Amino acid sequence: MRITFERSGGFAGLVRSASLTSDDLSDTQRIELERLVEESSFFELPADLSGDRPVPDDFGYTITIERDGTSRTVTTTDTAAPPSLRGLIAWLTATTRRKGPA
């Protein structure tokens, strides 16, 4: 599995992007990532989940996941993300922060 993750916006308007593959992860991290992708039903989500109204200082996210020859990109924000996707966003934010930019 390969993931490209971009977070933009917030108070400072910064853009942070990173990419990782499941090969970059420990067994524990890989299992957690796979669980979060499945629980979010990522490959069934609409491509645009950004919501109707922009919220000042909201973070925006673009997540692309490639798995088993299938690729899906989903765009959302903090306030518009469905609860099922928030765990994946939190995990990606924390993991890519530790890993550093791509």
C-alpha positions in Angstrom: 0.0 0.0 0.0 1.3 3.5 -0.9 -0.2 6.6 0.6 0.3 10.3 -0.3 -1.0 12.6 2.4 -1.3 16.4 2.2 -2.5 18.7 5.0 -3.0 22.4 4.3 -4.6 25.4 5.9 -4.9 26.1 9.5 -4.1 29.4 11.2 -0.7 29.7 9.4 -1.9 28.3 6.1 1.0 25.9 5.9 1.1 23.0 3.5 2.6 19.7 4.6 2.8 16.6 2.4 4.4 13.2 2.8 4.2 9.8 1.3 4.8 6.4 2.7 4.5 2.8 1.8 3.5 -0.1 4.0 7.1 -1.3 3.6 8.2 1.8 5.5 6.2 0.7 8.6 6.7 -1.7 11.4 4.3 -4.7 11.6 2.3 -3.0 14.3 2.0 0.3 12.3 1.1 -1.6 9.1 -1.7 -3.6 10.9 -3.1 -0.4 12.4 -3.0 1.4 9.0 -4.8 -1.4 7.3 -7.4 -1.4 10.0 -8.0 2.3 9.7 -8.3 2.2 5.9 -10.9 -0.7 6.2 -12.9 1.0 9.0 -13.0 4.3 7.0 -14.3 2.4 3.9 -11.8 4.6 2.1 -12.2 3.1 -1.3 -16.0 3.7 -1.2 -15.9 7.3 -0.1 -16.8 10.1 -2.5 -13.7 11.9 -3.9 -14.7 15.3 -2.5 -15.8 15.5 1.1 -14.9 19.2 1.6 -18.3 20.4 2.6 -20.5 23.2 1.5 -19.0 26.1 3.5 -15.4 26.8 4.1 -14.5 27.2 7.8 -11.7 29.7 8.7 -8.5 28.1 9.8 -9.8 24.6 9.0 -7.3 22.1 7.9 -7.8 20.5 4.5 -6.6 17.0 3.6 -5.9 15.2 0.3 -5.3 11.5 0.8 -4.4 9.1 -2.1 -4.1 5.4 -1.4 -2.9 2.9 -3.9 -3.5 -0.7 -3.0 -3.7 -3.9 -5.1 -3.7 -2.0 -8.4 -6.5 0.4 -7.3 -6.0 4.1 -6.5 -8.4 6.5 -4.8 -8.0 10.1 -3.8 -10.2 11.7 -1.2 -10.3 15.4 -0.3 -11.8 16.6 2.9 -11.5 19.1 5.8 -11.5 18.8 9.6 -15.1 19.7 10.0 -16.4 17.9 6.9 -14.6 14.6 7.4 -17.0 11.8 8.4 -16.2 10.2 11.8 -15.1 7.0 10.0 -12.3 8.9 8.3 -11.1 10.9 11.3 -9.0 8.1 12.8 -7.1 7.6 9.6 -6.5 11.3 9.3 -5.2 11.5 12.9 -3.0 8.5 12.3 -1.5 9.9 9.1 -1.0 13.3 10.6 0.9 11.8 13.6 2.9 9.3 11.6 3.9 11.7 8.8 4.9 14.3 11.4 7.3 11.8 12.9 8.6 10.7 9.5 9.1 14.2 8.1 8.2 15.6 4.7 8.5 13.6 1.5 
